[in-house]
């Protein structure tokens, strides 16, 4: 079973890596633009240029292209717009880039006489001297001086290219910042953002603000896995002769967990240093994490079925278990790659829901199958009076029940959090959501390691023939009964005959324990 599991997961692993490298382009705090098309929104044409949380940076008197390490900024580099040849003869309107903090979103746009809200200044608003026609409507922030920040350029009469000036905008207030490229002239509807990039930097590096705490978290989790690994592998080395298949599966999960945490830390560290997420490291971290989660679920499932404890194999269930594991691996891998190896931005789309649903349904199926199997295993152990194994399984069942209840509660909180944070205003706390799931799975793994740790009595918890399981019986029920004596006619006391065990033809003098049928 263990070898078959390894072989199946290895094949899926290689397929996933090849698929991932071929199909995804990784971006980061360096947002590059290549042929981005404008889309209509209200009376404006817009392109979303990026959205990230940035922490406060103290004002600096010298903000050069190589800004100080402690500065937070958004820098424009050669952002170029191109218009079609057939609109050269039109008098060009302006091309804008506007940066604003999410709390100031109401300062963008306006309406005349209570009508529909517009992003670009309309003739009616221009008559009221509220704005200049053809420009973006915006009012200065009272809490964030200098924002919303607007950069402007225009096409020359005989040119088809316009380039925004290269400059850095320093961030002096912590917040979720949004960048949009905006055109108010309908004649420029076919303009594209041909090339260029913007660089977003936090005081501690290029890692997006909502992801910055995760680098420290993965460093902590790497240390935690190392400590768990030292405990487990030391026990494994000491009692390697007593190890049974289930403990080999647990060893695999711990090894994958150590690799996953280390890869995530190095992925975030390199991202923080360069501003561009390393494709290879990200894909490997995602894949190792998906393999670990899949194997962990399969281990929990086969433990619940009693594999290696009350049954030597899964029999006809092996193919079904592997099929479920393979399906979960593929759906989880695609979901994780889209979330982590796609464009990094604090702006998420609704399409992710179609990837979340299959994973959630498979997780629910795992839970139902696990508890159904646990119920059958507990009943079997109870019937056979294998009290030591029964005690282990009861503790395991309680730990699983607590984990499921906590998971359901956290899912409800996560739904509440996301439904009340449409504009990502609580981005500073968003890192807790993925961190919680890592911590919960690690905690459950620790419980499993404690329950099935290698020891000199490890084989006591493994499968053996029922006829040799006398050590699993409740010791309190094995009592030596001293027979009562009674006088005979000769005055000699005799004893009641001892009960004879029907097994193995035992005689009256047998003192061995009764074998379990």
SULFENKA-V53934 format. One record per pair of residues at least 24 apart in sequence whose C-alpha atoms are under 8 Angstrom apart, sorted by the first residue. I is the first residue (numbers start at 1). J is the second residue. If there is no record, write none. Layout:
# SULFENKA-V53934
i->I j->J
i->I j->J
This chain:
# SULFENKA-V53934
i->1 j->313
i->1 j->314
i->1 j->318
i->2 j->245
i->2 j->248
i->2 j->249
i->5 j->322
i->8 j->322
i->8 j->326
i->9 j->291
i->9 j->326
i->12 j->326
i->12 j->329
i->12 j->330
i->13 j->287
i->13 j->291
i->16 j->287
i->16 j->330
i->16 j->333
i->17 j->283
i->17 j->284
i->17 j->287
i->20 j->283
i->20 j->337
i->21 j->279
i->21 j->280
i->21 j->283
i->24 j->341
i->24 j->342
i->25 j->279
i->25 j->341
i->25 j->342
i->25 j->343
i->26 j->276
i->26 j->277
i->26 j->278
i->26 j->279
i->26 j->341
i->26 j->342
i->26 j->343
i->26 j->344
i->27 j->276
i->27 j->277
i->27 j->341
i->27 j->342
i->27 j->343
i->27 j->344
i->28 j->271
i->28 j->275
i->28 j->276
i->28 j->277
i->28 j->343
i->28 j->344
i->28 j->345
i->29 j->199
i->29 j->200
i->29 j->201
i->29 j->206
i->29 j->207
i->29 j->208
i->29 j->275
i->29 j->276
i->29 j->344
i->30 j->197
i->30 j->198
i->30 j->199
i->30 j->200
i->30 j->275
i->30 j->276
i->31 j->197
i->31 j->198
i->31 j->199
i->32 j->195
i->32 j->196
i->32 j->197
i->32 j->198
i->33 j->79
i->33 j->193
i->33 j->194
i->33 j->195
i->33 j->196
i->33 j->197
i->34 j->193
i->34 j->194
i->34 j->195
i->34 j->196
i->35 j->192
i->35 j->193
i->35 j->194
i->35 j->195
i->36 j->192
i->36 j->193
i->36 j->194
i->37 j->190
i->37 j->191
i->37 j->192
i->37 j->193
i->38 j->189
i->38 j->190
i->38 j->191
i->38 j->192
i->39 j->189
i->42 j->117
i->42 j->118
i->42 j->119
i->43 j->118
i->43 j->119
i->43 j->120
i->43 j->184
i->44 j->118
i->44 j->119
i->44 j->120
i->44 j->182
i->44 j->183
i->44 j->184
i->44 j->185
i->44 j->186
i->45 j->182
i->45 j->183
i->45 j->184
i->45 j->186
i->45 j->189
i->46 j->180
i->46 j->181
i->46 j->182
i->46 j->183
i->47 j->180
i->47 j->181
i->47 j->182
i->48 j->179
i->48 j->180
i->48 j->181
i->49 j->178
i->49 j->179
i->49 j->180
i->49 j->181
i->50 j->178
i->50 j->179
i->50 j->180
i->50 j->345
i->50 j->347
i->51 j->176
i->51 j->177
i->51 j->178
i->51 j->179
i->51 j->345
i->51 j->346
i->51 j->347
i->52 j->176
i->52 j->177
i->52 j->178
i->52 j->200
i->52 j->208
i->52 j->209
i->52 j->210
i->52 j->345
i->52 j->346
i->52 j->347
i->53 j->174
i->53 j->175
i->53 j->176
i->53 j->177
i->53 j->208
i->53 j->209
i->53 j->210
i->53 j->346
i->53 j->427
i->53 j->428
i->54 j->171
i->54 j->174
i->54 j->175
i->54 j->176
i->54 j->177
i->54 j->201
i->54 j->202
i->54 j->208
i->54 j->209
i->55 j->171
i->55 j->173
i->55 j->174
i->55 j->175
i->55 j->202
i->55 j->203
i->55 j->209
i->56 j->171
i->56 j->172
i->56 j->173
i->56 j->174
i->56 j->175
i->56 j->202
i->56 j->203
i->57 j->170
i->57 j->171
i->57 j->172
i->57 j->173
i->57 j->174
i->57 j->202
i->57 j->203
i->58 j->172
i->59 j->170
i->59 j->171
i->59 j->172
i->63 j->168
i->63 j->170
i->64 j->168
i->65 j->167
i->65 j->168
i->69 j->203
i->69 j->204
i->69 j->205
i->70 j->202
i->70 j->203
i->70 j->204
i->71 j->170
i->71 j->171
i->71 j->201
i->71 j->202
i->71 j->203
i->72 j->170
i->72 j->171
i->72 j->172
i->72 j->200
i->72 j->201
i->72 j->202
i->72 j->203
i->73 j->168
i->73 j->169
i->73 j->170
i->73 j->171
i->73 j->199
i->73 j->200
i->73 j->201
i->73 j->202
i->74 j->168
i->74 j->169
i->74 j->170
i->74 j->171
i->74 j->198
i->74 j->199
i->74 j->200
i->74 j->201
i->75 j->166
i->75 j->167
i->75 j->168
i->75 j->169
i->75 j->198
i->75 j->199
i->75 j->200
i->76 j->164
i->76 j->165
i->76 j->166
i->76 j->167
i->76 j->168
i->76 j->196
i->76 j->197
i->76 j->198
i->76 j->199
i->77 j->165
i->77 j->166
i->77 j->167
i->77 j->196
i->77 j->197
i->77 j->198
i->77 j->199
i->78 j->163
i->78 j->164
i->78 j->165
i->78 j->166
i->78 j->195
i->78 j->196
i->78 j->197
i->79 j->163
i->79 j->164
i->79 j->165
i->79 j->166
i->79 j->193
i->79 j->194
i->79 j->195
i->79 j->196
i->79 j->197
i->79 j->198
i->80 j->161
i->80 j->162
i->80 j->163
i->80 j->164
i->80 j->193
i->80 j->194
i->80 j->195
i->80 j->196
i->81 j->161
i->81 j->162
i->81 j->163
i->81 j->191
i->81 j->192
i->81 j->193
i->81 j->194
i->81 j->195
i->82 j->160
i->82 j->161
i->82 j->162
i->82 j->191
i->82 j->192
i->82 j->193
i->82 j->194
i->83 j->160
i->83 j->161
i->83 j->188
i->83 j->190
i->83 j->191
i->83 j->192
i->84 j->160
i->84 j->190
i->84 j->191
i->85 j->160
i->87 j->187
i->87 j->188
i->88 j->157
i->88 j->158
i->88 j->159
i->88 j->160
i->89 j->157
i->89 j->158
i->90 j->157
i->90 j->187
i->91 j->157
i->92 j->154
i->92 j->155
i->92 j->156
i->92 j->157
i->92 j->185
i->92 j->188
i->93 j->134
i->93 j->154
i->93 j->155
i->93 j->183
i->93 j->184
i->93 j->185
i->93 j->188
i->94 j->134
i->94 j->135
i->94 j->152
i->94 j->153
i->94 j->154
i->94 j->155
i->94 j->183
i->94 j->184
i->94 j->185
i->95 j->152
i->95 j->153
i->95 j->154
i->95 j->181
i->95 j->182
i->95 j->183
i->95 j->184
i->96 j->136
i->96 j->150
i->96 j->151
i->96 j->152
i->96 j->153
i->96 j->181
i->96 j->182
i->96 j->183
i->97 j->150
i->97 j->151
i->97 j->152
i->97 j->179
i->97 j->180
i->97 j->181
i->97 j->182
i->98 j->148
i->98 j->149
i->98 j->150
i->98 j->151
i->98 j->179
i->98 j->180
i->98 j->181
i->98 j->182
i->99 j->147
i->99 j->148
i->99 j->149
i->99 j->150
i->99 j->177
i->99 j->178
i->99 j->179
i->99 j->180
i->100 j->147
i->100 j->148
i->100 j->149
i->100 j->177
i->100 j->178
i->100 j->179
i->101 j->147
i->101 j->148
i->101 j->175
i->101 j->176
i->101 j->177
i->101 j->178
i->102 j->175
i->102 j->176
i->102 j->177
i->102 j->178
i->102 j->423
i->102 j->424
i->102 j->425
i->103 j->425
i->104 j->141
i->104 j->148
i->107 j->138
i->107 j->139
i->107 j->140
i->107 j->141
i->108 j->136
i->108 j->137
i->108 j->138
i->108 j->139
i->109 j->136
i->109 j->137
i->109 j->138
i->110 j->137
i->110 j->138
i->120 j->184
i->134 j->184
i->134 j->185
i->135 j->184
i->136 j->182
i->136 j->184
i->144 j->172
i->144 j->173
i->175 j->425
i->176 j->424
i->176 j->425
i->176 j->427
i->199 j->275
i->201 j->275
i->204 j->272
i->205 j->272
i->205 j->273
i->205 j->275
i->206 j->271
i->206 j->272
i->206 j->273
i->206 j->274
i->206 j->275
i->207 j->268
i->207 j->271
i->207 j->272
i->207 j->273
i->207 j->275
i->208 j->345
i->209 j->427
i->209 j->428
i->210 j->346
i->210 j->427
i->210 j->428
i->210 j->429
i->210 j->430
i->210 j->431
i->211 j->431
i->213 j->431
i->214 j->268
i->214 j->431
i->214 j->435
i->215 j->264
i->215 j->265
i->215 j->268
i->215 j->269
i->216 j->265
i->217 j->435
i->218 j->261
i->218 j->262
i->218 j->264
i->218 j->265
i->219 j->261
i->219 j->262
i->219 j->265
i->221 j->261
i->222 j->258
i->222 j->261
i->222 j->262
i->222 j->265
i->225 j->254
i->225 j->257
i->225 j->258
i->225 j->261
i->226 j->258
i->228 j->254
i->228 j->446
i->229 j->254
i->229 j->255
i->229 j->258
i->232 j->449
i->232 j->453
i->232 j->454
i->235 j->453
i->235 j->454
i->235 j->455
i->236 j->453
i->236 j->454
i->236 j->455
i->238 j->455
i->239 j->454
i->239 j->455
i->239 j->456
i->240 j->454
i->242 j->454
i->242 j->455
i->242 j->456
i->242 j->457
i->242 j->458
i->242 j->459
i->243 j->454
i->243 j->458
i->243 j->459
i->244 j->308
i->244 j->458
i->244 j->459
i->244 j->462
i->245 j->308
i->246 j->299
i->246 j->303
i->246 j->307
i->246 j->308
i->247 j->452
i->247 j->453
i->247 j->454
i->249 j->299
i->250 j->296
i->250 j->299
i->250 j->449
i->253 j->292
i->253 j->295
i->253 j->296
i->256 j->288
i->256 j->289
i->256 j->291
i->256 j->292
i->257 j->288
i->257 j->289
i->257 j->292
i->259 j->285
i->259 j->288
i->260 j->285
i->260 j->286
i->260 j->288
i->260 j->289
i->261 j->285
i->279 j->341
i->282 j->340
i->282 j->341
i->283 j->337
i->283 j->341
i->286 j->333
i->286 j->336
i->286 j->337
i->286 j->340
i->287 j->333
i->290 j->329
i->290 j->332
i->290 j->333
i->290 j->336
i->291 j->329
i->294 j->325
i->294 j->326
i->294 j->328
i->294 j->329
i->295 j->325
i->297 j->325
i->297 j->366
i->298 j->325
i->300 j->370
i->301 j->366
i->301 j->369
i->301 j->370
i->301 j->373
i->304 j->370
i->304 j->371
i->304 j->373
i->304 j->374
i->304 j->377
i->305 j->370
i->305 j->373
i->305 j->374
i->305 j->376
i->305 j->377
i->306 j->374
i->306 j->377
i->307 j->463
i->308 j->462
i->308 j->463
i->309 j->389
i->309 j->461
i->309 j->462
i->309 j->463
i->309 j->464
i->310 j->377
i->310 j->381
i->310 j->462
i->310 j->463
i->310 j->464
i->311 j->463
i->312 j->463
i->324 j->362
i->328 j->359
i->328 j->362
i->331 j->355
i->331 j->358
i->331 j->359
i->332 j->359
i->346 j->424
i->384 j->516
i->384 j->517
i->385 j->472
i->385 j->473
i->385 j->474
i->386 j->469
i->386 j->472
i->386 j->473
i->386 j->474
i->387 j->472
i->387 j->473
i->387 j->474
i->388 j->461
i->388 j->472
i->388 j->473
i->388 j->474
i->389 j->461
i->389 j->472
i->392 j->451
i->396 j->447
i->396 j->448
i->396 j->451
i->399 j->444
i->399 j->447
i->400 j->444
i->403 j->440
i->403 j->444
i->466 j->516
i->466 j->517
i->467 j->515
i->467 j->516
i->467 j->517
i->468 j->515
i->468 j->516
i->469 j->515
i->469 j->516
i->470 j->513
i->470 j->514
i->470 j->515
i->470 j->516
i->478 j->513
